[in-house]
Amino acid sequence: MPIKAILIILCALSLPKNLFAQKSYFVRAKATYNFFAANDLKAAQQDMQRNLRGVGAETLESFPPYFGMQFQFLMPVKDSSEVNAGVYFEQFSTGGRIQYEDYSGEIGFDQILSSKAFGIMIEKNYKSKRRLNLSLNLGVSLIWTSYTLKTYGRIFDQKESESVTYDDITIGFTPGITLFREISNFTVFGSVGYQICLPSTFKSNGATVRVTIFENTISPGIYGLRLGFGLGYKI
């Protein structure tokens, strides 16, 4: 496990036991819909298409918004029923595809971006007498991202394919606003947030050498608007 992840886990475990109230905790599952920029990956895809212009290859997908999942475990901070803190884990992905196909064969490039994150979060709840309540929250996480570039081709019945995977790790910050409604011990909620990340670039096989495609340095670009909808349970 990376040293940064170990440090975050140790910090969470070393918090004073009396920091949290002992009466309840919250378990939540949230589906996310992520609008990440992925600017470098889109630029690399455009370069690939220009190099295949002679064969008429088309861009079928270019890193569209895509779904992810997040799981949260939070506890109320001592002497407060309005402030919760805890940990979360999530994963999300997107990708791009260029392809040309006719009766004699096909050629294509797949770009697959996949991320997993583990972090800590804190939220401040503003409850009202109406049905909907408001929460302001902030998440800080370590994000592991893999970028797989797969090339494949077929001439009649003869097929060939090759893939290479690059890796990156960075720190992300996600401030957000959540609207929620409590129904007995259940909570239904929807959220809007924006993820920002520290600058980073993909590396090959753990090396410190930056990965370049068509002489362009490639960074994940996993920053942007995030929407969420989920269900929680208070125990």
ChimeraX attribute file (.defattr): number of C-alpha atoms within 10 A of each C-alpha:
attribute: neighborCount
match mode: 1-to-1
recipient: residues
	/A:1	5
	/A:2	9
	/A:3	8
	/A:4	13
	/A:5	16
	/A:6	11
	/A:7	11
	/A:8	17
	/A:9	15
	/A:10	11
	/A:11	11
	/A:12	14
	/A:13	10
	/A:14	9
	/A:15	10
	/A:16	8
	/A:17	10
	/A:18	9
	/A:19	12
	/A:20	20
	/A:21	16
	/A:22	12
	/A:23	9
	/A:24	11
	/A:25	17
	/A:26	19
	/A:27	17
	/A:28	19
	/A:29	19
	/A:30	21
	/A:31	18
	/A:32	23
	/A:33	18
	/A:34	24
	/A:35	20
	/A:36	22
	/A:37	17
	/A:38	21
	/A:39	16
	/A:40	17
	/A:41	25
	/A:42	18
	/A:43	16
	/A:44	19
	/A:45	24
	/A:46	15
	/A:47	15
	/A:48	18
	/A:49	21
	/A:50	13
	/A:51	11
	/A:52	17
	/A:53	11
	/A:54	8
	/A:55	12
	/A:56	11
	/A:57	20
	/A:58	16
	/A:59	16
	/A:60	12
	/A:61	15
	/A:62	18
	/A:63	22
	/A:64	15
	/A:65	17
	/A:66	15
	/A:67	17
	/A:68	20
	/A:69	18
	/A:70	19
	/A:71	17
	/A:72	19
	/A:73	18
	/A:74	22
	/A:75	23
	/A:76	23
	/A:77	19
	/A:78	16
	/A:79	10
	/A:80	11
	/A:81	12
	/A:82	14
	/A:83	19
	/A:84	22
	/A:85	21
	/A:86	20
	/A:87	19
	/A:88	20
	/A:89	18
	/A:90	20
	/A:91	18
	/A:92	20
	/A:93	22
	/A:94	23
	/A:95	21
	/A:96	19
	/A:97	20
	/A:98	21
	/A:99	21
	/A:100	17
	/A:101	16
	/A:102	9
	/A:103	7
	/A:104	9
	/A:105	14
	/A:106	16
	/A:107	20
	/A:108	21
	/A:109	23
	/A:110	19
	/A:111	24
	/A:112	18
	/A:113	23
	/A:114	18
	/A:115	20
	/A:116	19
	/A:117	21
	/A:118	22
	/A:119	22
	/A:120	21
	/A:121	20
	/A:122	19
	/A:123	22
	/A:124	19
	/A:125	17
	/A:126	13
	/A:127	14
	/A:128	9
	/A:129	6
	/A:130	7
	/A:131	10
	/A:132	15
	/A:133	16
	/A:134	17
	/A:135	18
	/A:136	17
	/A:137	20
	/A:138	17
	/A:139	21
	/A:140	22
	/A:141	23
	/A:142	21
	/A:143	21
	/A:144	17
	/A:145	22
	/A:146	19
	/A:147	24
	/A:148	17
	/A:149	18
	/A:150	16
	/A:151	18
	/A:152	15
	/A:153	18
	/A:154	15
	/A:155	14
	/A:156	11
	/A:157	7
	/A:158	8
	/A:159	12
	/A:160	10
	/A:161	12
	/A:162	10
	/A:163	12
	/A:164	11
	/A:165	16
	/A:166	20
	/A:167	22
	/A:168	18
	/A:169	22
	/A:170	17
	/A:171	18
	/A:172	20
	/A:173	19
	/A:174	20
	/A:175	17
	/A:176	19
	/A:177	18
	/A:178	21
	/A:179	17
	/A:180	22
	/A:181	17
	/A:182	15
	/A:183	10
	/A:184	8
	/A:185	10
	/A:186	16
	/A:187	17
	/A:188	17
	/A:189	21
	/A:190	17
	/A:191	20
	/A:192	17
	/A:193	21
	/A:194	17
	/A:195	20
	/A:196	18
	/A:197	19
	/A:198	11
	/A:199	12
	/A:200	15
	/A:201	20
	/A:202	24
	/A:203	21
	/A:204	15
	/A:205	11
	/A:206	10
	/A:207	11
	/A:208	10
	/A:209	11
	/A:210	15
	/A:211	17
	/A:212	15
	/A:213	14
	/A:214	11
	/A:215	8
	/A:216	14
	/A:217	14
	/A:218	24
	/A:219	21
	/A:220	26
	/A:221	19
	/A:222	23
	/A:223	20
	/A:224	16
	/A:225	18
	/A:226	21
	/A:227	19
	/A:228	20
	/A:229	18
	/A:230	18
	/A:231	16
	/A:232	20
	/A:233	16
	/A:234	15
	/A:235	11
